[in-house]
Amino acid sequence: MQYNLIDLTLFFIIYGFGGSFFETLFGSIINKKLIIRGGFLTNYFCPLYGLCAIVIISIYTFSEISIDSRFNALLIATLGSIIAVTFLEYLVGRILDKVFNHKMWDYSKYPLNLHSYICLDFSMLWGIVSLLLSSFIHPIMEILVFSISNTIKYNVILIVSAILFVNASYNIRKMFPTHIIKL
């Protein structure tokens, strides 16, 4: 299915918030206590999750269109998603650490990690997430998003983007106090 920019942006927002919610849920279950991690720029929204979801959806859609065998398409899309998302996770982790001196996650305690930004355990977890997303979650989200008028979608995107922008601006000012920056 082809999506327009409005639909892709709405999916990005939905999965950015949804990923943060499920990360909180997963972390809280694993640690047996409530764990709420704020994002780098915004609270309760992780752009990496939104981006990864769009990449996963694109890979699965392309595989379904171009590969005749359903099993082979699913296998190749899952492996492609693992590789693509792991690469994005490494890239974002490295940039946040090296450019902004901010480490959002640390996999150094896990075996087979690369510079503590990625590890085999979480890469395999991304494979499971990609299967769940493409097979169960996204088809439902697609129906919900397509049932909304473009006017409402556009207004939701504007409002949510404005809120995220204000929140990110506030968090940047906290991280980099204005008395340090002189124009």
Buried (B, 14 or more C-beta within 10 A) or exposed (E): EEBEEBBBBBBBBBBBBBBBBBBBEEBEEEEEEEBEEBBBBBBBBBBBBBBBBBBBBBBBBBBBEEBEEEEEBBEBBBBBBBBBBBEBBBEBBBEBBEEEEEEBBEBEEEEEBBEBBBBBEBBEBBBEBBBEBBEEBBEEBBEEBEEBEEEEBBEBBEEBEEEBEEBBEEBEEEEEEEEEEEE
